[in-house]
Amino acid sequence: MSKIVSVSLPPETRDALDAEAKRQRRSRSWVVREAVAEYVAQRRDAAGELAAGLVAVAGVVMLLAVLLGPSEE
């Protein structure tokens, strides 16, 4: 079930939103809903890529530690 969310936009952003909705022959709500869904998906993907990168770096560090052996001090 959808929930109503209110946001405040500067006049120029609202004008651009209205123009885009008119161009697509969609409602303002539809355009905002699509934009938010795309933003959330991109952020989720970016977080996943960062986590995968950190795991890869940790793997390289562990491999180097094995290959180099214990440090002699």
C-alpha positions as CSV (number, residue, x, y, z in Angstrom):
1,M,0.0,0.0,0.0
2,S,1.3,3.4,-0.9
3,K,2.0,6.1,1.7
4,I,1.9,9.8,1.1
5,V,5.2,11.6,1.5
6,S,5.4,15.4,1.3
7,V,8.5,17.3,0.1
8,S,9.2,20.9,-0.4
9,L,10.8,21.9,-3.8
10,P,12.2,25.2,-4.9
11,P,10.0,26.8,-7.7
12,E,12.5,26.0,-10.5
13,T,12.7,22.3,-9.5
14,R,8.9,22.1,-9.3
15,D,8.6,23.7,-12.7
16,A,11.1,21.2,-14.1
17,L,9.2,18.4,-12.5
18,D,6.0,19.6,-14.0
19,A,7.6,19.9,-17.4
20,E,9.0,16.4,-17.3
21,A,5.6,15.0,-16.2
22,K,3.9,16.8,-19.0
23,R,6.6,15.6,-21.5
24,Q,6.0,12.0,-20.4
25,R,2.3,12.4,-20.1
26,R,2.5,11.1,-16.5
27,S,1.5,12.5,-13.2
28,R,4.0,14.4,-11.1
29,S,3.7,11.7,-8.4
30,W,4.6,9.0,-11.0
31,V,7.7,10.9,-12.1
32,V,8.8,11.4,-8.4
33,R,8.1,7.8,-7.6
34,E,10.2,6.6,-10.5
35,A,13.1,9.0,-9.7
36,V,13.1,8.0,-6.0
37,A,13.1,4.3,-7.0
38,E,16.0,4.8,-9.4
39,Y,18.0,6.8,-6.7
40,V,17.4,4.1,-4.1
41,A,18.5,1.3,-6.5
42,Q,21.7,3.2,-7.5
43,R,22.6,3.8,-3.8
44,R,21.9,0.2,-3.0
45,D,24.1,-1.0,-5.9
46,A,26.9,1.5,-4.9
47,A,26.8,0.2,-1.3
48,G,27.1,-3.4,-2.6
49,E,30.0,-2.6,-4.9
50,L,31.8,-0.9,-2.0
51,A,31.3,-3.9,0.2
52,A,32.5,-6.2,-2.5
53,G,35.6,-4.0,-3.0
54,L,36.4,-4.1,0.7
55,V,36.1,-7.9,0.7
56,A,38.5,-8.0,-2.2
57,V,41.0,-5.7,-0.5
58,A,40.8,-7.8,2.7
59,G,41.4,-10.9,0.6
60,V,44.5,-9.4,-1.0
61,V,45.8,-8.3,2.4
62,M,45.4,-11.8,3.8
63,L,47.1,-13.3,0.7
64,L,50.0,-11.0,1.1
65,A,50.3,-11.9,4.8
66,V,50.5,-15.6,3.9
67,L,53.0,-15.1,1.1
68,L,55.2,-12.8,3.1
69,G,55.1,-14.8,6.3
70,P,55.4,-13.4,9.7
71,S,57.4,-10.1,10.0
72,E,60.7,-10.3,11.7
73,E,61.3,-7.5,14.1
